[in-house]
Amino acid sequence: GSLVVNYPFDDDEQGIAIYSKSPDDAVFQQLALSYSKENAQMYQGSPCKDMYPTEYFPHGITNGAQWYNVPG
């Protein structure tokens, strides 16, 4: 797996994998960032270079749809 904080949402109302901001999007991002900052390796954004050399998550966080979709 990857060392990253994934915040909602993964899809829109039709189930399409796009960044779908929730009314609490800013809160989710702040919580994810607060968590990530407590783990120096996660916060770097490229924690698994051997397994996923091109994977990068700015500040160790990502929106679900920007990484991979989990419908539902």
C-alpha positions as CSV (number, residue, x, y, z in Angstrom):
1,G,0.0,0.0,0.0
2,S,0.9,3.7,0.1
3,L,1.5,5.9,3.0
4,V,-1.0,8.7,2.3
5,V,-4.1,10.2,3.8
6,N,-7.1,9.9,1.4
7,Y,-10.0,12.2,2.0
8,P,-13.5,12.0,0.4
9,F,-15.2,11.9,-2.1
10,D,-14.3,9.3,-4.7
11,D,-17.0,9.9,-7.2
12,D,-19.9,12.2,-8.1
13,E,-23.7,11.5,-8.0
14,Q,-23.5,9.4,-11.2
15,G,-20.5,7.3,-9.9
16,I,-18.0,9.0,-12.1
17,A,-14.5,9.2,-10.6
18,I,-14.0,12.9,-10.4
19,Y,-13.1,15.2,-7.5
20,S,-16.4,15.8,-5.9
21,K,-16.1,18.4,-3.1
22,S,-18.3,17.8,-0.2
23,P,-19.7,20.7,1.9
24,D,-17.0,19.8,4.4
25,D,-14.1,19.6,1.9
26,A,-12.0,22.2,3.6
27,V,-12.4,20.4,7.0
28,F,-11.5,17.0,5.4
29,Q,-8.4,18.5,3.8
30,Q,-7.3,20.2,7.1
31,L,-7.8,17.0,9.1
32,A,-5.8,15.0,6.4
33,L,-3.0,17.5,6.5
34,S,-2.9,17.6,10.3
35,Y,-2.6,13.8,10.3
36,S,0.1,13.8,7.6
37,K,2.2,16.4,9.3
38,E,2.6,14.0,12.3
39,N,4.4,11.5,10.0
40,A,7.5,12.9,8.4
41,Q,7.7,10.2,5.7
42,M,4.1,10.6,4.8
43,Y,4.3,14.4,4.6
44,Q,7.2,14.2,2.1
45,G,4.7,12.9,-0.4
46,S,6.8,10.1,-2.0
47,P,6.8,7.5,0.8
48,C,7.1,4.3,-1.3
49,K,9.7,5.1,-3.9
50,D,10.8,1.5,-4.3
51,M,7.3,0.2,-5.0
52,Y,5.8,3.3,-6.7
53,P,8.5,5.5,-8.1
54,T,6.2,7.9,-9.9
55,E,3.6,8.3,-7.1
56,Y,3.6,11.7,-5.4
57,F,1.1,13.2,-3.0
58,P,1.7,16.8,-2.1
59,H,2.0,17.0,1.7
60,G,1.0,13.4,1.9
61,I,-2.7,13.8,1.2
62,T,-4.9,13.1,-1.8
63,N,-8.6,13.2,-2.7
64,G,-10.0,9.7,-3.3
65,A,-10.9,10.3,-7.0
66,Q,-7.5,11.8,-7.8
67,W,-5.8,8.6,-6.6
68,Y,-8.2,5.8,-7.4
69,N,-12.0,5.4,-7.3
70,V,-13.8,3.4,-4.7
71,P,-17.5,3.7,-5.7
72,G,-20.2,3.9,-3.0
